[in-house]
Amino acid sequence: MPFLTRPVLTAGALARTPQPSLPTGDGLVLRPWRAGDAPAVHAAFQDPVLHQWHIRSCASEEEAAGWIEEWQNSWEGESNAQWAVVDEDTDELLGRAALRQILLGDGTAEVAYWTVREARGRGVAARAATTLARWAFEEIGLHRLELLHATANEASCRVATKCGFALEGTKRSALLHPDGWHDMHLHARVRGD
């Protein structure tokens, strides 16, 4: 049965070119992950704040290396795209920014991020998410980006709002964390916002 509309984007929209580095223009770069980032990823996940808001832990540098390999390979699969957020001058890892659950045909994806403890309070997540959203809309042609966070994660809510992601509602009891089910705020931006 034929569809009444054409896909927003077709297969290859991401994978036909190498994953780009995305400078924020103010001292940060979103760059593809490298194998050498494993120790910094492992160190980041020893932070109790990441344990509070994320559902994964990282037990070793070897496990972090496996994640990085998955993140590197996800570009070709076009369902996820992951970047290391680093200091432009030192290449120090400050966090992660990602497009998850990419649906090219629908023109949608979910924005996700985390920052290392030392980077918090410096606008790293907001700058990275803003740069990623601009690239996703203007360079790739996605139509809608969603951003989810636990309702109790006030810092993430501030990041979403600062980046222009309007609060659309609450998904009740939507994600199981180690401390139980979390209600999740759903924020979104559409191209042209």
C-alpha positions as CSV (number, residue, x, y, z in Angstrom):
1,M,0.0,0.0,0.0
2,P,1.6,3.3,-1.0
3,F,2.2,6.1,1.5
4,L,0.4,9.4,0.9
5,T,3.5,11.4,1.9
6,R,7.2,11.1,1.0
7,P,9.8,10.4,3.6
8,V,11.3,13.5,5.2
9,L,14.8,12.0,4.7
10,T,15.9,8.8,3.0
11,A,18.5,6.2,4.0
12,G,22.0,7.6,3.5
13,A,21.2,11.1,4.8
14,L,23.8,10.6,7.5
15,A,25.9,7.6,6.4
16,R,26.8,8.9,2.9
17,T,29.4,11.2,4.5
18,P,31.8,10.8,7.4
19,Q,30.5,12.0,10.8
20,P,31.4,15.7,11.1
21,S,33.0,17.6,13.9
22,L,30.7,20.5,15.0
23,P,32.3,23.6,16.5
24,T,30.1,25.6,18.8
25,G,31.9,28.8,17.9
26,D,32.7,29.6,21.6
27,G,35.4,27.1,22.6
28,L,33.8,23.7,22.3
29,V,33.8,21.1,19.6
30,L,31.4,18.1,19.2
31,R,33.7,15.5,17.5
32,P,33.4,11.8,16.8
33,W,34.4,9.5,19.6
34,R,38.0,8.1,19.6
35,A,39.2,4.9,21.3
36,G,41.5,7.0,23.4
37,D,38.4,8.6,25.1
38,A,37.7,5.4,27.1
39,P,39.5,6.4,30.3
40,A,37.7,9.8,30.4
41,V,34.3,8.1,29.8
42,H,34.9,5.6,32.5
43,A,35.9,8.4,34.9
44,A,32.8,10.4,34.0
45,F,30.6,7.5,34.9
46,Q,32.0,7.2,38.4
47,D,30.2,10.4,39.3
48,P,27.1,9.8,41.5
49,V,25.2,12.5,39.6
50,L,25.3,10.5,36.4
51,H,24.1,7.5,38.3
52,Q,21.1,9.5,39.5
53,W,19.9,10.5,36.1
54,H,21.1,7.7,33.8
55,I,20.3,4.0,33.7
56,R,23.7,2.7,32.8
57,S,26.9,2.4,34.8
58,C,30.4,1.8,33.5
59,A,32.5,-0.7,35.4
60,S,35.8,-0.4,33.5
61,E,37.8,1.3,30.8
62,E,37.2,-1.8,28.7
63,E,33.5,-1.4,29.0
64,A,33.8,2.3,28.0
65,A,35.9,1.2,25.0
66,G,33.0,-1.1,24.0
67,W,30.5,1.8,24.2
68,I,32.8,4.0,22.1
69,E,33.0,1.3,19.5
70,E,29.2,1.1,19.4
71,W,29.0,4.9,19.2
72,Q,31.4,5.0,16.3
73,N,29.5,2.3,14.5
74,S,26.1,3.9,15.1
75,W,26.7,6.6,12.5
76,E,26.6,4.0,9.7
77,G,23.3,2.5,11.1
78,E,21.7,6.0,11.1
79,S,19.6,5.2,14.2
80,N,21.9,7.0,16.6
81,A,24.7,9.6,16.3
82,Q,27.0,10.3,19.2
83,W,29.6,13.0,19.7
84,A,32.3,13.7,22.4
85,V,32.0,17.3,23.6
86,V,35.5,18.6,24.1
87,D,37.4,21.8,24.8
88,E,38.5,23.2,21.5
89,D,42.0,24.0,22.6
90,T,42.9,21.1,24.9
91,D,40.6,18.3,23.6
92,E,39.6,17.6,27.2
93,L,36.4,15.6,27.4
94,L,33.6,17.7,28.8
95,G,30.6,15.6,27.9
96,R,28.5,13.8,25.3
97,A,25.8,15.0,22.9
98,A,23.7,12.6,20.8
99,L,20.8,12.2,18.5
100,R,19.1,9.0,19.5
101,Q,16.1,7.1,18.0
102,I,16.6,8.8,14.7
103,L,13.7,8.1,12.3
104,L,14.8,9.5,8.9
105,G,11.5,8.9,7.2
106,D,9.7,10.8,9.9
107,G,12.4,13.5,10.2
108,T,12.7,13.0,14.0
109,A,15.3,12.3,16.7
110,E,15.8,12.6,20.4
111,V,18.6,14.9,21.7
112,A,20.5,13.6,24.7
113,Y,23.6,14.8,26.6
114,W,25.6,14.5,29.8
115,T,28.5,16.5,31.2
116,V,31.5,15.6,33.4
117,R,31.4,17.0,36.9
118,E,34.1,19.6,36.2
119,A,32.1,21.0,33.2
120,R,28.8,21.6,35.0
121,G,27.6,25.1,35.5
122,R,29.6,26.4,32.5
123,G,26.8,26.0,29.9
124,V,28.5,23.0,28.2
125,A,25.3,21.0,27.8
126,A,23.3,24.0,26.5
127,R,26.0,25.0,24.0
128,A,26.4,21.4,22.7
129,A,22.6,20.8,22.4
130,T,22.1,24.1,20.6
131,T,24.9,23.3,18.1
132,L,23.6,19.8,17.6
133,A,20.0,21.1,17.0
134,R,21.2,23.7,14.5
135,W,23.1,21.1,12.6
136,A,20.3,18.6,12.7
137,F,17.8,21.1,11.3
138,E,19.9,23.1,8.9
139,E,22.5,20.6,7.6
140,I,20.6,17.3,7.8
141,G,17.0,18.5,7.4
142,L,15.3,16.8,10.4
143,H,11.9,18.3,11.2
144,R,11.4,17.6,14.9
145,L,13.8,17.0,17.8
146,E,12.6,15.8,21.2
147,L,14.4,16.0,24.5
148,L,13.4,13.9,27.6
149,H,14.6,14.2,31.2
150,A,13.4,13.1,34.6
151,T,11.1,15.8,36.0
152,A,13.2,16.0,39.1
153,N,16.3,16.8,37.0
154,E,15.9,20.6,37.2
155,A,19.3,21.3,35.7
156,S,18.4,19.3,32.6
157,C,15.1,21.2,32.4
158,R,17.0,24.5,32.4
159,V,19.2,23.3,29.6
160,A,16.2,22.2,27.5
161,T,14.5,25.6,28.0
162,K,17.7,27.6,27.3
163,C,18.1,25.7,24.0
164,G,14.6,26.5,22.9
165,F,13.0,23.1,23.5
166,A,9.4,23.9,24.6
167,L,7.9,21.8,27.4
168,E,5.1,19.8,25.8
169,G,4.1,17.6,28.8
170,T,5.0,14.9,31.2
171,K,5.2,11.2,30.4
172,R,4.2,9.6,33.7
173,S,6.2,6.7,35.1
174,A,8.1,6.5,31.8
175,L,11.6,5.4,32.6
176,L,12.9,2.9,35.2
177,H,15.9,4.1,37.1
178,P,17.7,2.3,39.9
179,D,15.6,4.3,42.4
180,G,12.3,3.5,40.7
181,W,10.1,4.8,37.9
182,H,10.7,8.4,36.9
183,D,8.2,10.8,35.4
184,M,9.8,12.4,32.3
185,H,9.4,15.9,30.9
186,L,9.0,15.9,27.1
187,H,10.5,19.0,25.4
188,A,10.6,19.5,21.6
189,R,11.8,21.9,18.9
190,V,10.6,21.8,15.3
191,R,12.4,23.3,12.3
192,G,11.6,27.0,12.2
193,D,11.2,27.5,16.0
